[in-house]
């Protein structure tokens, strides 16, 4: 009884350590808990701080003087008869502040696009790992079903082989299938652990996630087709892909930077007022002071040239990204279409027939109507086919996810 109670405790702890979650549940946890996403968000806050800093002017300068030594009366620090004070403020000319603020605001837009791109990439990883885990679980269930029967059969054959009723060759033939099934199981379990780990990192959930998705939902996902053809998807990708929009924004950003650097060549005005008690032309005089550097050369010429080169560089990069994005969409669409057509050739009746034949072979083998060689050949073929069908379905969903990542808008019915 104690052993049975302990077994229930173990099973209960395993069940408690798992969470049945839909893909929407995972997305909600992902947006709430993902540390990469939360860290990236601070870049937008940094950009806000840069905008705030760009709006701040230089502090006014206050200076003054008092007499150190009066040679006429031979008095030190004759502050009562000789002192003065000046206040000055640097006045930005040439639109420097306006250009600096515009550049800082452009940087914030870049930060937002970077955040959007990271969001899309991580969400795609979430979907990819979710569906990978779902199909690996189905593989494991199917493999365990085959292993259960084949292990019982192998045990029976070992007993009969020891008695000399069946040949050792037949036992070895069954053993090879069991070994292969166990090898499949090891690989599947390894994949499951990897996908579970990835989902934990992405969602911030420490428990193992059990995909909660109905067969009807999966069927609808597999049957989904894109809105429009290849050219329509390319157009949507150019309109919505955050990575491409980021490269376009870099061109505008570099133009604003160049404009800001150009304005730095305009001399600034230093404007001030001063009071002098006794050392000026008049007593207790108040003076207006104006200071400006002599524009004998362009002091920021090198930075302006570098900024202009950056515009050309970002333009070339954007042209490359456009071509790269269009070719990726084209390739992703063709991959999806090929996989969709391939899976469409396998009718639901064919899958039903596969299971029907599998159950029929088990029954006929038990009744002695099928030889061991025929049975083992079928089991090997069934094992490979079952895994391939799961992979085909998963590959179709994964290719749709890759296409959606590139287009970055709703494209499937």
Helices and strands as residue ranges (DSSP letters): H 2-16, E 18-21, H 23-33, H 35-54, E 61-66, E 69-70, E 75-76, E 83-91, H 96-163, H 168-203, E 208-211, H 215-223, H 230-240, H 242-263, E 269-276, E 285-292, H 301-344, H 348-366, H 372-407
